[in-house]
């Protein structure tokens, strides 16, 4: 009979309840945090790619960069600190077009800072910019 009262006290004790609740919720919270970091890094890199494409197109349009191969090398050099697998394509206008075009691509899996979630990492990030040649 006495043992029965000891177990009643055990079932009513709330001492470790918060630790158990945290252990159940922690994996979900950490997965959510890693996903936010992963996709935030992709948005940051895509923004930098767009800025580089705009800068390269502007330099090509006003004549600061002489030809397409120099423009491609310039764009890749601007992004070299992030990943060696950036690919840039620049094109000068051909009649009847008047636009300079710069397209930069990179595989998503190569530039994600945290690639532990793995969802949505197939394919490429692409940034392109068109500008009227002066």
N, C-alpha and C positions, 0 to 999 in steps of 0.2 A: 504494500500500500504506500509505503514511503517513497519507493522508486517512482511510482506514478506521479507524485507531486513534483519530483525533480524534472521530469520530462515536460510537465506543464509550464514550468518556468523557462525551459529551453525554447519552447515554441512561442512564447510571448516575448522573448528577448529580441530587440530590434537593433542590437549593436552593430552588426555587419551588413545591414540591409542596403545602405548606400553604396558600399563596396561591391556588392553583388549587382546592383542596378547599373553601376558604372561599367562593370565587366561585361554586361549584356549590351550596353549602348556604345561602348568605346569603338568597336570595329566599324560600326556605321558612321560614327563621327569622323574617324580617321580617313575612311574611304571618301567621305564627302570633302574633307579638307584637301586630300591629295588631288581629287578631281578639280576642285577650284584652282589649285596651284597649277595643275597641268593645263587646263584650258585658258587660264589667265596668261600663262607663258606663251601659249600659241597666239593669243590676241596681241600681246606685246611684240612678238616677232613679226607677225603679219603687218602691224603698224610700221615697224622699222623697214620692212620690205617695201611697203607703199611709199614711204618717205624717200628711200633710195631710188626707187623707180622714177618718182617725180623729179628728183634732183638730176638723175642721169638723163632723163628725157629733156629737161630744161637745158642742160649743158650741151646736149647733142643738137637741140633746136637752134640755139644761139651761136653755135660754132665753137664752143670751148673744147669740145671733143670732136676730133676730125672724122672718124668713121665708125662703123658699127662694131667692129672687133674691139676698138679702144673703149667704146661705151660698155660693151659686155664685160671687159676686164675691169673697168672702173666700178661697175655695179657689184661684181663679185668681190672685189677688194674691199669695198665699203662694208660688206657683210662677213668678211673672212673670220672675224673673231667669234662668230656664233656657230658656224658649221662649215666644213669644207665642201659640202655637197650642194651649195646654191648654184643654180643654173640661170644665166641671164641671156635673153634674146633681145637684141635691139634692131630696129629697122628704120631706115631713112625713107622718106616718102617717094613713091613712084607714081607717075601720072595715072589717073587723075587725082590721087590722094595728095593731101598736103600735111598729113599728120606724121610726126615722129612717134614711134611706139617702142615701149620697153616693157618686157614681161620677165618677171623673176619667179622661179619655182624652187621648192625644196620639199623633200618628203617630210611629212609631219613627225614621223617616228624619230627622225634625226635631230629635230630641234626642240622637242619637248623636254623641259627641265626635269620633270618627274614623270616617268612613263611606267608607273606601277599599276595604274588603273587599266590601261590598255584599250579602253573603249574609244572608238572614233579616231584611231591612229593610222588608219589606212588612207592612202591617197596623198595628195600634195597640198601645200599651201601655195597660193598663187597671188601675186600682186602685179597689176598692170597699169600703165599710165600712157595716155596719148596726149600729144601737145602739137600745136600748130607750128610748123617750121617758119622761122622768121627770115 
